[in-house]
Amino acid sequence: MEKYAINEKGYYGRFGGAYVPEILQKNITELKENYLKIMNEPSFKAELEQLLHDYVGRPTPLYFAKRLSEKYGAKIYLKREDLCHTGAHKLNNALGQLLLAKKMGKTRIVAETGAGQHGVGTATVCALMNMKCVVYMGATDVKRQYLNVQRMRMLGAEVIPVTSGNGTLKDATNEAIRDWCCNPADTHYIIGSVVGPHPFPDMVARFQSVISEEIKKQLKAQEGRENPDYLIACVGGGSNAAGTFYHYIENEEVKLIAAEAAGEGLDDMTKSAATIHLGREGVLHGSRTLIMMDEDGQIAEAFSVSAGLDYPGVGPIHAFLAEKGRSKVYAITDDEALNAALDLTKTEGIIPAIESAHALAVLPKCKFKKDDVVVLTVSGRGDKDMNTYANYFHLGE
């Protein structure tokens, strides 16, 4: 029996489940009863595979980073999700969920976004499929990721800035759920990560599992073996990590490493987003998981330079893998992530998203053997973060 799989009630161990208001019970039940059935239909699979290949640009390369490998004393491969159409792994899931929503007769899509990549991915597939699209985005993130806001609007999406809380991903998610509650009949909520009520964490992980499926084939071709020694990915909600780990979770010879955003460190919860390190068990956005909250149970305002990782919760699968010791989780500060981004840029000529830079910052913390095969997922490209990089490294001077 699989040790780390989700159970029939939607739990990974004690994490997960579906805690939703009554008005959404029908939608959630309908999704639960249909998602696997639809995802396994040959016609659905064929359409999704064709679009992943011709539209998204899959398979994405598994690139042997020669100079990075020399620097860290191991064979380091980069899974280049930054080369997907729209610049991140987010499109894999947005495309899958939109096809699913259409099969279920939905005509309107809502989504939340932090870094803007999921919003752009959702707006892109809605334009492709001629579907009405509303994206909720925290006002703070609208400012720091304005290029992505412009992209979404050009693609025809309505972008609604959210001013509650500190105007980031948590607040955008609250508003997207509220919208869904008001429009349950015609609307599907495309959640961008492995968070939310069951079946979303499992569904998103399955749509992102194309990442590990490709890694297996590509490693076989390049190294003569399917299994790396280490897999490394960043975790906010955790969809790129779930996709990277998916086909390896039960194989305990493959070490799983997650990098979460520590902001300014672990000493002050208001200046961090390291949920697995600082969180306590609770319910957020429809699932039981680890959450950063104060003594009174109030959700903390997570903080990180990365708009895609400053979320006070984490996908229930990652809470479970960490608790079981199946994954090792590093808390990466803003400074460590930004410097790791510069390191990759100067070493390999690849400018990563700040989210992905958190995964890269793990490399100097590990002691690898010379013949260790390490696969690190570069979940997104750094165009959207150039203002942050330029200010931090004083590139304009």
Summary of the structure (lengths in Angstrom):
residues: 397
radius of gyration: 19.3
end to end distance: 58.9
largest distance: 58.9
contacts: 1547
relative contact order: 0.16
helix: 46%
strand: 20%
